[in-house]
Amino acid sequence: MAATQRLDKWLWFARVTKTRTLAARLVLDGHVRLNARRIDAPAKPVAAGDVLTVALERQVRVLRVLQPGARRGPFPEARLLFEELSESVTAPGDDHDGGQSSNP
């Protein structure tokens, strides 16, 4: 049986969110899918090979879980926990110019 970890804890260890509380809120609010199924339980276990789709404020990230985390370490360590499966998809209307619109 593969090692598993709580979804909210994994999101925090992988530095997808700044706090574990925010990770749990993201899950409870329905912004996380596990293997294409909407998840509403922060304690749902995730394991290597699972695919997470996370709708953040301005982007959607699709991540393959490579391993559970042992701690919330620096970004290079967190990056070893997942594989980014797609380019981040920005929110509709996000013009990528830092708010410097050409329209008056």
N, CA, C and O atoms as a GROMACS GRO file, in nm:
protein
  416
    1MET      N    1   0.084  -0.119   0.000
    1MET     CA    2   0.000   0.000   0.000
    1MET      C    3   0.088   0.125   0.000
    1MET      O    4   0.183   0.134   0.077
    2ALA      N    5   0.056   0.218  -0.085
    2ALA     CA    6   0.136   0.340  -0.098
    2ALA      C    7   0.116   0.430   0.024
    2ALA      O    8   0.009   0.431   0.085
    3ALA      N    9   0.220   0.507   0.056
    3ALA     CA   10   0.210   0.604   0.164
    3ALA      C   11   0.115   0.716   0.123
    3ALA      O   12   0.119   0.764   0.010
    4THR      N   13   0.031   0.756   0.217
    4THR     CA   14  -0.064   0.863   0.188
    4THR      C   15  -0.044   0.978   0.286
    4THR      O   16   0.027   0.965   0.387
    5GLN      N   17  -0.107   1.090   0.253
    5GLN     CA   18  -0.099   1.208   0.338
    5GLN      C   19  -0.229   1.286   0.321
    5GLN      O   20  -0.289   1.286   0.213
    6ARG      N   21  -0.271   1.354   0.427
    6ARG     CA   22  -0.390   1.439   0.417
    6ARG      C   23  -0.372   1.541   0.305
    6ARG      O   24  -0.263   1.595   0.287
    7LEU      N   25  -0.479   1.565   0.232
    7LEU     CA   26  -0.476   1.659   0.120
    7LEU      C   27  -0.434   1.799   0.164
    7LEU      O   28  -0.348   1.860   0.100
    8ASP      N   29  -0.494   1.852   0.272
    8ASP     CA   30  -0.459   1.987   0.315
    8ASP      C   31  -0.313   1.998   0.357
    8ASP      O   32  -0.247   2.098   0.330
    9LYS      N   33  -0.263   1.896   0.422
    9LYS     CA   34  -0.124   1.895   0.466
    9LYS      C   35  -0.030   1.889   0.346
    9LYS      O   36   0.072   1.958   0.342
   10TRP      N   37  -0.065   1.807   0.247
   10TRP     CA   38   0.018   1.795   0.127
   10TRP      C   39   0.023   1.928   0.052
   10TRP      O   40   0.130   1.970   0.008
   11LEU      N   41  -0.092   1.994   0.036
   11LEU     CA   42  -0.096   2.123  -0.034
   11LEU      C   43  -0.008   2.226   0.036
   11LEU      O   44   0.059   2.306  -0.029
   12TRP      N   45  -0.007   2.222   0.169
   12TRP     CA   46   0.076   2.315   0.246
   12TRP      C   47   0.224   2.278   0.233
   12TRP      O   48   0.307   2.366   0.210
   13PHE      N   49   0.258   2.151   0.247
   13PHE     CA   50   0.397   2.107   0.232
   13PHE      C   51   0.450   2.138   0.092
   13PHE      O   52   0.567   2.174   0.077
   14ALA      N   53   0.366   2.125  -0.009
   14ALA     CA   54   0.407   2.149  -0.148
   14ALA      C   55   0.408   2.298  -0.182
   14ALA      O   56   0.438   2.337  -0.296
   15ARG      N   57   0.375   2.381  -0.085
   15ARG     CA   58   0.375   2.527  -0.101
   15ARG      C   59   0.274   2.577  -0.204
   15ARG      O   60   0.296   2.678  -0.270
   16VAL      N   61   0.164   2.505  -0.217
   16VAL     CA   62   0.054   2.551  -0.302
   16VAL      C   63  -0.021   2.661  -0.228
   16VAL      O   64  -0.071   2.755  -0.291
   17THR      N   65  -0.029   2.651  -0.095
   17THR     CA   66  -0.090   2.754  -0.011
   17THR      C   67   0.009   2.797   0.096
   17THR      O   68   0.104   2.725   0.128
   18LYS      N   69  -0.015   2.915   0.152
   18LYS     CA   70   0.075   2.969   0.254
   18LYS      C   71   0.054   2.906   0.392
   18LYS      O   72   0.148   2.898   0.472
   19THR      N   73  -0.068   2.862   0.419
   19THR     CA   74  -0.097   2.799   0.548
   19THR      C   75  -0.182   2.673   0.526
   19THR      O   76  -0.246   2.656   0.423
   20ARG      N   77  -0.179   2.587   0.626
   20ARG     CA   78  -0.261   2.466   0.619
   20ARG      C   79  -0.409   2.502   0.630
   20ARG      O   80  -0.494   2.436   0.570
   21THR      N   81  -0.439   2.606   0.705
   21THR     CA   82  -0.578   2.652   0.717
   21THR      C   83  -0.631   2.697   0.582
   21THR      O   84  -0.744   2.666   0.546
   22LEU      N   85  -0.549   2.770   0.506
   22LEU     CA   86  -0.589   2.813   0.371
   22LEU      C   87  -0.607   2.692   0.279
   22LEU      O   88  -0.697   2.691   0.195
   23ALA      N   89  -0.522   2.593   0.295
   23ALA     CA   90  -0.536   2.471   0.214
   23ALA      C   91  -0.669   2.402   0.244
   23ALA      O   92  -0.739   2.359   0.153
   24ALA      N   93  -0.703   2.392   0.372
   24ALA     CA   94  -0.830   2.330   0.411
   24ALA      C   95  -0.947   2.410   0.356
   24ALA      O   96  -1.045   2.352   0.309
   25ARG      N   97  -0.939   2.542   0.363
   25ARG     CA   98  -1.047   2.628   0.313
   25ARG      C   99  -1.064   2.610   0.162
   25ARG      O  100  -1.177   2.606   0.112
   26LEU      N  101  -0.953   2.600   0.091
   26LEU     CA  102  -0.957   2.580  -0.054
   26LEU      C  103  -1.033   2.451  -0.088
   26LEU      O  104  -1.115   2.447  -0.180
   27VAL      N  105  -1.006   2.346  -0.011
   27VAL     CA  106  -1.073   2.218  -0.032
   27VAL      C  107  -1.221   2.228   0.004
   27VAL      O  108  -1.307   2.185  -0.072
   28LEU      N  109  -1.251   2.286   0.121
   28LEU     CA  110  -1.390   2.298   0.166
   28LEU      C  111  -1.475   2.382   0.072
   28LEU      O  112  -1.594   2.358   0.057
   29ASP      N  113  -1.413   2.481   0.009
   29ASP     CA  114  -1.485   2.569  -0.084
   29ASP      C  115  -1.501   2.508  -0.223
   29ASP      O  116  -1.559   2.570  -0.311
   30GLY      N  117  -1.449   2.387  -0.242
   30GLY     CA  118  -1.469   2.316  -0.369
   30GLY      C  119  -1.374   2.354  -0.480
   30GLY      O  120  -1.405   2.335  -0.598
   31HIS      N  121  -1.257   2.407  -0.445
   31HIS     CA  122  -1.161   2.451  -0.546
   31HIS      C  123  -1.054   2.347  -0.578
   31HIS      O  124  -0.958   2.376  -0.649
   32VAL      N  125  -1.069   2.225  -0.526
   32VAL     CA  126  -0.970   2.120  -0.547
   32VAL      C  127  -1.039   1.995  -0.601
   32VAL      O  128  -1.143   1.953  -0.551
   33ARG      N  129  -0.978   1.937  -0.704
   33ARG     CA  130  -1.025   1.809  -0.759
   33ARG      C  131  -0.911   1.708  -0.744
   33ARG      O  132  -0.794   1.740  -0.765
   34LEU      N  133  -0.948   1.588  -0.708
   34LEU     CA  134  -0.854   1.478  -0.694
   34LEU      C  135  -0.891   1.374  -0.798
   34LEU      O  136  -0.999   1.315  -0.791
   35ASN      N  137  -0.802   1.352  -0.893
   35ASN     CA  138  -0.829   1.258  -1.003
   35ASN      C  139  -0.963   1.290  -1.070
   35ASN      O  140  -1.046   1.202  -1.094
   36ALA      N  141  -0.983   1.418  -1.100
   36ALA     CA  142  -1.100   1.472  -1.171
   36ALA      C  143  -1.230   1.472  -1.090
   36ALA      O  144  -1.335   1.505  -1.144
   37ARG      N  145  -1.224   1.437  -0.962
   37ARG     CA  146  -1.344   1.438  -0.878
   37ARG      C  147  -1.332   1.548  -0.773
   37ARG      O  148  -1.230   1.559  -0.706
   38ARG      N  149  -1.437   1.628  -0.761
   38ARG     CA  150  -1.436   1.736  -0.662
   38ARG      C  151  -1.428   1.677  -0.522
   38ARG      O  152  -1.498   1.581  -0.488
   39ILE      N  153  -1.342   1.735  -0.441
   39ILE     CA  154  -1.320   1.688  -0.305
   39ILE      C  155  -1.365   1.796  -0.208
   39ILE      O  156  -1.337   1.914  -0.231
   40ASP      N  157  -1.433   1.758  -0.100
   40ASP     CA  158  -1.474   1.858  -0.001
   40ASP      C  159  -1.426   1.821   0.140
   40ASP      O  160  -1.474   1.877   0.239
   41ALA      N  161  -1.333   1.727   0.148
   41ALA     CA  162  -1.279   1.684   0.277
   41ALA      C  163  -1.128   1.707   0.281
   41ALA      O  164  -1.054   1.639   0.211
   42PRO      N  165  -1.083   1.803   0.363
   42PRO     CA  166  -0.939   1.830   0.372
   42PRO      C  167  -0.856   1.709   0.416
   42PRO      O  168  -0.737   1.701   0.387
   43ALA      N  169  -0.919   1.615   0.487
   43ALA     CA  170  -0.848   1.497   0.536
   43ALA      C  171  -0.839   1.385   0.433
   43ALA      O  172  -0.782   1.280   0.462
   44LYS      N  173  -0.893   1.405   0.314
   44LYS     CA  174  -0.888   1.302   0.209
   44LYS      C  175  -0.742   1.266   0.183
   44LYS      O  176  -0.660   1.355   0.162
   45PRO      N  177  -0.708   1.137   0.184
   45PRO     CA  178  -0.569   1.100   0.160
   45PRO      C  179  -0.529   1.111   0.013
   45PRO      O  180  -0.607   1.079  -0.076
   46VAL      N  181  -0.408   1.157  -0.010
   46VAL     CA  182  -0.350   1.160  -0.144
   46VAL      C  183  -0.224   1.074  -0.143
   46VAL      O  184  -0.158   1.060  -0.040
   47ALA      N  185  -0.194   1.016  -0.258
   47ALA     CA  186  -0.078   0.928  -0.270
   47ALA      C  187  -0.006   0.957  -0.401
   47ALA      O  188  -0.059   1.027  -0.488
   48ALA      N  189   0.114   0.904  -0.415
   48ALA     CA  190   0.191   0.920  -0.538
   48ALA      C  191   0.107   0.872  -0.656
   48ALA      O  192   0.044   0.767  -0.650
   49GLY      N  193   0.108   0.952  -0.763
   49GLY     CA  194   0.032   0.918  -0.882
   49GLY      C  195  -0.101   0.990  -0.893
   49GLY      O  196  -0.156   1.001  -1.002
   50ASP      N  197  -0.153   1.040  -0.781
   50ASP     CA  198  -0.278   1.116  -0.784
   50ASP      C  199  -0.257   1.247  -0.860
   50ASP      O  200  -0.148   1.304  -0.857
   51VAL      N  201  -0.363   1.293  -0.926
   51VAL     CA  202  -0.357   1.420  -0.999
   51VAL      C  203  -0.452   1.518  -0.931
   51VAL      O  204  -0.571   1.490  -0.914
   52LEU      N  205  -0.398   1.634  -0.893
   52LEU     CA  206  -0.476   1.738  -0.828
   52LEU      C  207  -0.496   1.854  -0.923
   52LEU      O  208  -0.402   1.897  -0.990
   53THR      N  209  -0.617   1.904  -0.930
   53THR     CA  210  -0.647   2.026  -1.004
   53THR      C  211  -0.689   2.128  -0.899
   53THR      O  212  -0.788   2.109  -0.828
   54VAL      N  213  -0.612   2.237  -0.890
   54VAL     CA  214  -0.634   2.336  -0.785
   54VAL      C  215  -0.666   2.470  -0.850
   54VAL      O  216  -0.584   2.525  -0.924
   55ALA      N  217  -0.785   2.522  -0.822
   55ALA     CA  218  -0.826   2.653  -0.874
   55ALA      C  219  -0.789   2.758  -0.771
   55ALA      O  220  -0.854   2.772  -0.667
   56LEU      N  221  -0.683   2.832  -0.801
   56LEU     CA  222  -0.639   2.940  -0.714
   56LEU      C  223  -0.703   3.070  -0.760
   56LEU      O  224  -0.780   3.071  -0.856
   57GLU      N  225  -0.672   3.179  -0.693
   57GLU     CA  226  -0.738   3.306  -0.724
   57GLU      C  227  -0.722   3.348  -0.870
   57GLU      O  228  -0.819   3.391  -0.931
   58ARG      N  229  -0.603   3.337  -0.925
   58ARG     CA  230  -0.579   3.384  -1.062
   58ARG      C  231  -0.526   3.277  -1.156
   58ARG      O  232  -0.488   3.307  -1.269
   59GLN      N  233  -0.523   3.154  -1.111
   59GLN     CA  234  -0.472   3.047  -1.197
   59GLN      C  235  -0.526   2.912  -1.156
   59GLN      O  236  -0.575   2.893  -1.044
   60VAL      N  237  -0.517   2.818  -1.248
   60VAL     CA  238  -0.553   2.679  -1.219
   60VAL      C  239  -0.425   2.598  -1.238
   60VAL      O  240  -0.360   2.606  -1.342
   61ARG      N  241  -0.391   2.520  -1.135
   61ARG     CA  242  -0.271   2.436  -1.143
   61ARG      C  243  -0.313   2.290  -1.145
   61ARG      O  244  -0.403   2.248  -1.072
   62VAL      N  245  -0.246   2.213  -1.232
   62VAL     CA  246  -0.268   2.069  -1.238
   62VAL      C  247  -0.136   2.004  -1.197
   62VAL      O  248  -0.033   2.024  -1.261
   63LEU      N  249  -0.141   1.927  -1.088
   63LEU     CA  250  -0.020   1.871  -1.028
   63LEU      C  251  -0.034   1.720  -1.012
   63LEU      O  252  -0.139   1.671  -0.972
   64ARG      N  253   0.073   1.648  -1.044
   64ARG     CA  254   0.078   1.504  -1.014
   64ARG      C  255   0.158   1.488  -0.886
   64ARG      O  256   0.271   1.536  -0.875
   65VAL      N  257   0.100   1.421  -0.789
   65VAL     CA  258   0.167   1.395  -0.662
   65VAL      C  259   0.277   1.292  -0.687
   65VAL      O  260   0.250   1.184  -0.739
   66LEU      N  261   0.400   1.326  -0.650
   66LEU     CA  262   0.511   1.233  -0.665
   66LEU      C  263   0.541   1.159  -0.535
   66LEU      O  264   0.582   1.043  -0.537
   67GLN      N  265   0.520   1.228  -0.422
   67GLN     CA  266   0.545   1.167  -0.292
   67GLN      C  267   0.483   1.252  -0.182
   67GLN      O  268   0.457   1.371  -0.203
   68PRO      N  269   0.458   1.193  -0.066
   68PRO     CA  270   0.411   1.274   0.046
   68PRO      C  271   0.527   1.357   0.101
   68PRO      O  272   0.643   1.323   0.081
   69GLY      N  273   0.494   1.464   0.169
   69GLY     CA  274   0.598   1.549   0.226
   69GLY      C  275   0.630   1.509   0.369
   69GLY      O  276   0.546   1.453   0.439
   70ALA      N  277   0.752   1.538   0.411
   70ALA     CA  278   0.792   1.512   0.548
   70ALA      C  279   0.784   1.639   0.632
   70ALA      O  280   0.769   1.634   0.754
   71ARG      N  281   0.794   1.754   0.564
   71ARG     CA  282   0.788   1.883   0.633
   71ARG      C  283   0.763   1.992   0.529
   71ARG      O  284   0.770   1.967   0.409
   72ARG      N  285   0.734   2.113   0.576
   72ARG     CA  286   0.721   2.227   0.485
   72ARG      C  287   0.859   2.290   0.476
   72ARG      O  288   0.898   2.372   0.559
   73GLY      N  289   0.932   2.250   0.375
   73GLY     CA  290   1.067   2.299   0.357
   73GLY      C  291   1.073   2.412   0.256
   73GLY      O  292   0.970   2.466   0.216
   74PRO      N  293   1.194   2.449   0.216
   74PRO     CA  294   1.209   2.554   0.115
   74PRO      C  295   1.154   2.508  -0.020
   74PRO      O  296   1.133   2.389  -0.042
   75PHE      N  297   1.132   2.603  -0.110
   75PHE     CA  298   1.071   2.572  -0.239
   75PHE      C  299   1.141   2.459  -0.314
   75PHE      O  300   1.073   2.370  -0.365
   76PRO      N  301   1.276   2.457  -0.323
   76PRO     CA  302   1.339   2.346  -0.397
   76PRO      C  303   1.303   2.208  -0.339
   76PRO      O  304   1.292   2.110  -0.413
   77GLU      N  305   1.286   2.200  -0.209
   77GLU     CA  306   1.246   2.074  -0.146
   77GLU      C  307   1.098   2.044  -0.174
   77GLU      O  308   1.063   1.930  -0.204
   78ALA      N  309   1.014   2.145  -0.167
   78ALA     CA  310   0.870   2.128  -0.194
   78ALA      C  311   0.848   2.086  -0.339
   78ALA      O  312   0.756   2.009  -0.367
   79ARG      N  313   0.929   2.136  -0.429
   79ARG     CA  314   0.915   2.107  -0.573
   79ARG      C  315   0.933   1.958  -0.604
   79ARG      O  316   0.887   1.910  -0.707
   80LEU      N  317   1.000   1.886  -0.514
   80LEU     CA  318   1.020   1.742  -0.532
   80LEU      C  319   0.894   1.660  -0.504
   80LEU      O  320   0.890   1.540  -0.533
   81LEU      N  321   0.792   1.724  -0.447
   81LEU     CA  322   0.670   1.654  -0.411
   81LEU      C  323   0.572   1.640  -0.527
   81LEU      O  324   0.480   1.558  -0.520
   82PHE      N  325   0.591   1.718  -0.634
   82PHE     CA  326   0.493   1.716  -0.743
   82PHE      C  327   0.556   1.742  -0.878
   82PHE      O  328   0.668   1.791  -0.888
   83GLU      N  329   0.479   1.708  -0.980
   83GLU     CA  330   0.514   1.739  -1.119
   83GLU      C  331   0.403   1.830  -1.171
   83GLU      O  332   0.285   1.796  -1.161
   84GLU      N  333   0.441   1.943  -1.226
   84GLU     CA  334   0.344   2.036  -1.285
   84GLU      C  335   0.304   1.979  -1.420
   84GLU      O  336   0.389   1.961  -1.507
   85LEU      N  337   0.175   1.948  -1.439
   85LEU     CA  338   0.130   1.882  -1.561
   85LEU      C  339   0.091   1.979  -1.672
   85LEU      O  340   0.088   1.942  -1.789
   86SER      N  341   0.061   2.101  -1.636
   86SER     CA  342   0.021   2.196  -1.740
   86SER      C  343   0.071   2.333  -1.705
   86SER      O  344   0.102   2.364  -1.589
   87GLU      N  345   0.078   2.415  -1.807
   87GLU     CA  346   0.107   2.555  -1.783
   87GLU      C  347  -0.007   2.608  -1.699
   87GLU      O  348  -0.122   2.565  -1.715
   88SER      N  349   0.021   2.700  -1.609
   88SER     CA  350  -0.088   2.755  -1.530
   88SER      C  351  -0.186   2.826  -1.622
   88SER      O  352  -0.147   2.898  -1.713
   89VAL      N  353  -0.312   2.804  -1.596
   89VAL     CA  354  -0.418   2.867  -1.674
   89VAL      C  355  -0.467   2.986  -1.594
   89VAL      O  356  -0.511   2.970  -1.480
   90THR      N  357  -0.459   3.105  -1.652
   90THR     CA  358  -0.497   3.224  -1.578
   90THR      C  359  -0.648   3.245  -1.579
   90THR      O  360  -0.719   3.193  -1.665
   91ALA      N  361  -0.693   3.321  -1.485
   91ALA     CA  362  -0.836   3.350  -1.473
   91ALA      C  363  -0.883   3.434  -1.591
   91ALA      O  364  -0.806   3.512  -1.646
   92PRO      N  365  -1.009   3.419  -1.629
   92PRO     CA  366  -1.062   3.501  -1.738
   92PRO      C  367  -1.047   3.649  -1.706
   92PRO      O  368  -1.072   3.692  -1.593
   93GLY      N  369  -1.006   3.726  -1.805
   93GLY     CA  370  -0.990   3.870  -1.786
   93GLY      C  371  -0.854   3.910  -1.733
   93GLY      O  372  -0.826   4.029  -1.720
   94ASP      N  373  -0.770   3.813  -1.700
   94ASP     CA  374  -0.636   3.846  -1.652
   94ASP      C  375  -0.550   3.878  -1.773
   94ASP      O  376  -0.523   3.792  -1.856
   95ASP      N  377  -0.507   4.004  -1.781
   95ASP     CA  378  -0.439   4.051  -1.902
   95ASP      C  379  -0.288   4.042  -1.895
   95ASP      O  380  -0.220   4.083  -1.989
   96HIS      N  381  -0.233   3.991  -1.786
   96HIS     CA  382  -0.088   3.969  -1.772
   96HIS      C  383  -0.005   4.095  -1.783
   96HIS      O  384   0.115   4.085  -1.810
   97ASP      N  385  -0.062   4.213  -1.765
   97ASP     CA  386   0.021   4.333  -1.775
   97ASP      C  387   0.034   4.403  -1.641
   97ASP      O  388   0.066   4.521  -1.635
   98GLY      N  389   0.008   4.330  -1.534
   98GLY     CA  390   0.024   4.386  -1.401
   98GLY      C  391  -0.074   4.498  -1.370
   98GLY      O  392  -0.046   4.584  -1.287
   99GLY      N  393  -0.187   4.498  -1.437
   99GLY     CA  394  -0.286   4.601  -1.412
   99GLY      C  395  -0.265   4.726  -1.495
   99GLY      O  396  -0.338   4.824  -1.478
  100GLN      N  397  -0.168   4.724  -1.583
  100GLN     CA  398  -0.138   4.840  -1.667
  100GLN      C  399  -0.211   4.828  -1.799
  100GLN      O  400  -0.150   4.803  -1.903
  101SER      N  401  -0.340   4.844  -1.795
  101SER     CA  402  -0.423   4.830  -1.914
  101SER      C  403  -0.402   4.946  -2.009
  101SER      O  404  -0.379   5.060  -1.966
  102SER      N  405  -0.410   4.919  -2.138
  102SER     CA  406  -0.393   5.024  -2.238
  102SER      C  407  -0.520   5.106  -2.255
  102SER      O  408  -0.519   5.210  -2.320
  103ASN      N  409  -0.630   5.058  -2.197
  103ASN     CA  410  -0.756   5.132  -2.206
  103ASN      C  411  -0.758   5.244  -2.104
  103ASN      O  412  -0.720   5.222  -1.989
  104PRO      N  413  -0.802   5.365  -2.144
  104PRO     CA  414  -0.805   5.477  -2.048
  104PRO      C  415  -0.910   5.459  -1.942
  104PRO      O  416  -0.924   5.545  -1.854
   0.00000   0.00000   0.00000
